[in-house]
Amino acid sequence: MTGKTAIIIGASRGIGLALAGELAGRGWQVTATARGDAPELASLAAASNGGITLATVDIDDVASCVALDTALTGKAFDLVFVNAGTYGPAHQSVDTVTAAEMGALMMTNAIAPIRLAKRLLPRVKPGGTIALMSSILGSVALNDMGTTALYRASKAGLNIIARGFFVEQIKPLGLTLLNLHPGWVKTDMGGPQAPVEIADSVRGLADVLEALRDGGHHYRDYQGNALPW
Ligand SMILES: NC(=O)c1ccc[n+]([C@@H]2O[C@H](COP(=O)([O-])OP(=O)(O)OC[C@H]3O[C@@H](n4cnc5c(N)ncnc54)[C@H](OP(=O)(O)O)[C@@H]3O)[C@@H](O)[C@H]2O)c1
């Protein structure tokens, strides 16, 4: 697919960085964001023959989101992909988590992605897609253990807020909303024991993004499998 345009939010490292490279390799024109120094992304962009351009945003910071939108004046996208996310406190304990820890986790993983997607919605082209990086750990139906409770809550929160956003604002425009699970991937977050290589994850995600454009709201993994909410 060539001539398509995408913005990937949270592309400094890990899955977001590799997805920027994957889409650019497929001929997409990619705008890739970081919130601070991002040497790997800068190198990727420098080697991309103009296929990747850089922008800045911290999704938790409203002023930063406003500045990004201003910097994008005149631009429109076939794909807005909010990939940025965090694991939250390592202890993942309902018993000990503080309000500040939980607030920060919910802001980054559940609230800020939707808030930024809403801000960028007018920039999505007809027939386009908004993608949000969820996780299989956000599935209530598939949860059979108490571990990673806080992270699970944040991604379940993302999923349910996304549904309301879809019904009220995305579906009437005929756009597609995807809540995606990248697999358990070898990144800083996924750790070295993760079974899925970054390259395999982003190849699968890009296949799903290019194929699933039916105006629906879907929860899919990187292999295209539908996940139960
Ligand atoms: N790895 C897995 O196995 C796995 C599984 C399921 C879902 N996911 C999800 O996939 C996404 C990417 O994960 P990853 O494994 O690539 O994680 P990662 O290596 O830890 O990268 C996280 C990315 O999110 C960015 N980010 C975090 N908070 C941000 C903020 N407030 N504003 C802007 N950018 C922010 C980071 O930027 P900085 O470099 O500035 O920190 C970085 O680019 C996340 O949403 C994660 O929850 C990952």
Ligand as a Chemical Component Dictionary entry (heavy atoms), coordinates in Angstrom:
data_LIG
# 
_chem_comp.id                   LIG 
_chem_comp.type                 NON-POLYMER 
_chem_comp.pdbx_formal_charge   0 
_chem_comp.three_letter_code    LIG 
# 
loop_
_chem_comp_atom.comp_id 
_chem_comp_atom.atom_id 
_chem_comp_atom.alt_atom_id 
_chem_comp_atom.type_symbol 
_chem_comp_atom.charge 
_chem_comp_atom.model_Cartn_x 
_chem_comp_atom.model_Cartn_y 
_chem_comp_atom.model_Cartn_z 
_chem_comp_atom.pdbx_ordinal 
LIG N1  N1  N 0  5.618  -5.381 25.042 1  
LIG C1  C1  C 0  4.536  -6.112 25.221 2  
LIG O1  O1  O 0  4.616  -7.345 25.428 3  
LIG C2  C2  C 0  3.170  -5.467 25.176 4  
LIG C3  C3  C 0  2.060  -6.312 25.267 5  
LIG C4  C4  C 0  0.784  -5.757 25.194 6  
LIG C5  C5  C 0  0.640  -4.388 25.015 7  
LIG N2  N2  N 1  1.734  -3.576 24.940 8  
LIG C6  C6  C 0  1.524  -2.142 24.735 9  
LIG O2  O2  O 0  2.203  -1.736 23.568 10 
LIG C7  C7  C 0  2.592  -0.351 23.671 11 
LIG C8  C8  C 0  4.087  -0.227 23.406 12 
LIG O3  O3  O 0  4.760  -1.069 24.319 13 
LIG P1  P1  P 0  6.322  -1.384 24.263 14 
LIG O4  O4  O 0  6.464  -2.786 24.697 15 
LIG O5  O5  O -1 6.904  -0.920 22.991 16 
LIG O6  O6  O 0  6.802  -0.459 25.488 17 
LIG P2  P2  P 0  8.120  0.405  25.741 18 
LIG O7  O7  O 0  9.282  -0.199 25.041 19 
LIG O8  O8  O 0  8.150  0.604  27.222 20 
LIG O9  O9  O 0  7.773  1.792  24.992 21 
LIG C9  C9  C 0  6.728  2.593  25.473 22 
LIG C10 C10 C 0  6.588  3.772  24.542 23 
LIG O10 O10 O 0  5.517  4.619  25.034 24 
LIG C11 C11 C 0  6.057  5.943  25.173 25 
LIG N3  N3  N 0  5.349  6.671  26.227 26 
LIG C12 C12 C 0  5.095  6.268  27.488 27 
LIG N4  N4  N 0  4.433  7.238  28.153 28 
LIG C13 C13 C 0  4.288  8.271  27.289 29 
LIG C14 C14 C 0  3.705  9.564  27.380 30 
LIG N5  N5  N 0  3.139  10.011 28.507 31 
LIG N6  N6  N 0  3.707  10.361 26.280 32 
LIG C15 C15 C 0  4.273  9.929  25.128 33 
LIG N7  N7  N 0  4.858  8.724  24.978 34 
LIG C16 C16 C 0  4.864  7.914  26.056 35 
LIG C17 C17 C 0  7.517  5.735  25.510 36 
LIG O11 O11 O 0  8.251  6.914  25.335 37 
LIG P3  P3  P 0  9.617  7.222  26.193 38 
LIG O12 O12 O 0  10.744 6.559  25.438 39 
LIG O13 O13 O 0  9.704  8.706  26.200 40 
LIG O14 O14 O 0  9.436  6.649  27.556 41 
LIG C18 C18 C 0  7.843  4.629  24.494 42 
LIG O15 O15 O 0  7.986  5.172  23.199 43 
LIG C19 C19 C 0  2.179  0.085  25.090 44 
LIG O16 O16 O 0  0.926  0.721  25.028 45 
LIG C20 C20 C 0  2.065  -1.253 25.845 46 
LIG O17 O17 O 0  1.189  -1.157 26.945 47 
LIG C21 C21 C 0  3.008  -4.101 25.013 48 
# 
loop_
_chem_comp_bond.comp_id 
_chem_comp_bond.atom_id_1 
_chem_comp_bond.atom_id_2 
_chem_comp_bond.value_order 
_chem_comp_bond.pdbx_ordinal 
LIG N1  C1  SING 1  
LIG C1  O1  DOUB 2  
LIG C1  C2  SING 3  
LIG C2  C3  SING 4  
LIG C2  C21 DOUB 5  
LIG C3  C4  DOUB 6  
LIG C4  C5  SING 7  
LIG C5  N2  DOUB 8  
LIG N2  C6  SING 9  
LIG N2  C21 SING 10 
LIG C6  O2  SING 11 
LIG C6  C20 SING 12 
LIG O2  C7  SING 13 
LIG C7  C8  SING 14 
LIG C7  C19 SING 15 
LIG C8  O3  SING 16 
LIG O3  P1  SING 17 
LIG P1  O4  DOUB 18 
LIG P1  O5  SING 19 
LIG P1  O6  SING 20 
LIG O6  P2  SING 21 
LIG P2  O7  DOUB 22 
LIG P2  O8  SING 23 
LIG P2  O9  SING 24 
LIG O9  C9  SING 25 
LIG C9  C10 SING 26 
LIG C10 O10 SING 27 
LIG C10 C18 SING 28 
LIG O10 C11 SING 29 
LIG C11 N3  SING 30 
LIG C11 C17 SING 31 
LIG N3  C12 SING 32 
LIG N3  C16 SING 33 
LIG C12 N4  DOUB 34 
LIG N4  C13 SING 35 
LIG C13 C14 SING 36 
LIG C13 C16 DOUB 37 
LIG C14 N5  SING 38 
LIG C14 N6  DOUB 39 
LIG N6  C15 SING 40 
LIG C15 N7  DOUB 41 
LIG N7  C16 SING 42 
LIG C17 O11 SING 43 
LIG C17 C18 SING 44 
LIG O11 P3  SING 45 
LIG P3  O12 DOUB 46 
LIG P3  O13 SING 47 
LIG P3  O14 SING 48 
LIG C18 O15 SING 49 
LIG C19 O16 SING 50 
LIG C19 C20 SING 51 
LIG C20 O17 SING 52 
# 
